[in-house]
Amino acid sequence: MKKLLASIIVLLGISFQSNAAEHPWLEVKHVIHTYQVDSGKFLQISKEEQTEFYSAANLMKKGLSKHTDFISKARVKEIDAAINVFRFIWESKPEFTEIDLSIKAPELI
């Protein structure tokens, strides 16, 4: 799956303007790279970064949907797969709660 997601970035070849906001693949590439390299860090991606990822991925899909060739259609399916996998991972991660460790264990006599 990780190779599939990495191929999305390598094979897209979409060109955008020089503005970073118009380079959605940079955000997608960052999230995929984090997924491949450090799964713990991937799970800690903030809600804002997740939203940026979803927006960037949707921009890429929108750009690709303008093309009718089978390669573009395949890339759209790969982006959809990445979105679904990442959404599942982010939404199914356990929530951590603070535990009160101030309680002392009883002493043995």
N, C-alpha and C positions, 0 to 999 in steps of 0.2 A: 504494500500500500504506500509505503514511504517513497519508493521509486516512482510509482505512478504519480504521486503528488509533486515530486520534483520535476517530472517530465512536463507538467503543466507549465512551469516557469520557463524551462529551456526551450520548448517547442512552440510557444505562442508567437513570439516575434511580432508583437503589436507595437507600433510606434505611436507615442503621444507627444504632447508639447513638453517644454522643459520644466514646467512647474511641477513640484513634487506632488501636489494634489491631483495632477493629471497623469501620474505614474502609478496606477493602482497595483501594478505587478510588484512594486517595491514592498508594499504592505503585505501582499499575499506571499511573496518570497520570504519575508521576515518570519511570518507565522509558520510557514512550511519548514523553514530552516530550524526554527525553535522546536517544532514537532519532531524533526529528525534527530536533532542533537541532544536535547535535554527535555525529556518528557515531564519532569518535575516543574521546570520553568514554564513549559507549555500549559500545564494545568493552572498555573498562577497568573496567566494573562488576564488583565483587568477587563471589566465589562466594556470600557471605552475602546480598548484595543480590539476586542471581539467585534464591536460594532463597526470599527474602521475596517477590519478584515472583511466582514460581510458586505460593506459598501463597496470596497475595492473589488471584491470578487464579482459583485453584481455589475459593476462598471465594465469589467473584463468580459463578462457574458454578453452585455449589451453591445460592446464593440464587435465581438465575434459573431453575434447573431445577424449582423449586417452582411456577412459573407454566406454564400450558399454551398460552398464546397464541403466535402465530407470531413476534411481535417478540422475545419472550424467547428462543425457539429460535434465531432468527437471531443474537442477541447471543452466545449460547453458542458458535455456530459461529465468530463473529468472535474471541471470546476464544481458542478453540482455534487459530485461524489465527495469532493473535499469539504464543501460546505456542510453536507449531511454528516460526515464522519466527525468533523470538528464540533459541530453543534451537539451531537450525541455525547461526545467526550466532555464538553464543557457543562452541559446540562445534567449529566449523570454523576459528576464528581461529588464526593461527600462534602458536606458543610462541616467545618471545624468549629467546635465550641470550646470555650475556656473551661478548664476543670479546676475546682477549688482544691488546692493541695495543702491547705493550711491545717487540715484535720490530722491529728497525730494518732498513730497506731497505739493501741493499749499496750502497756508494759506487762511483760510476763514475770510472774513472781517465782 
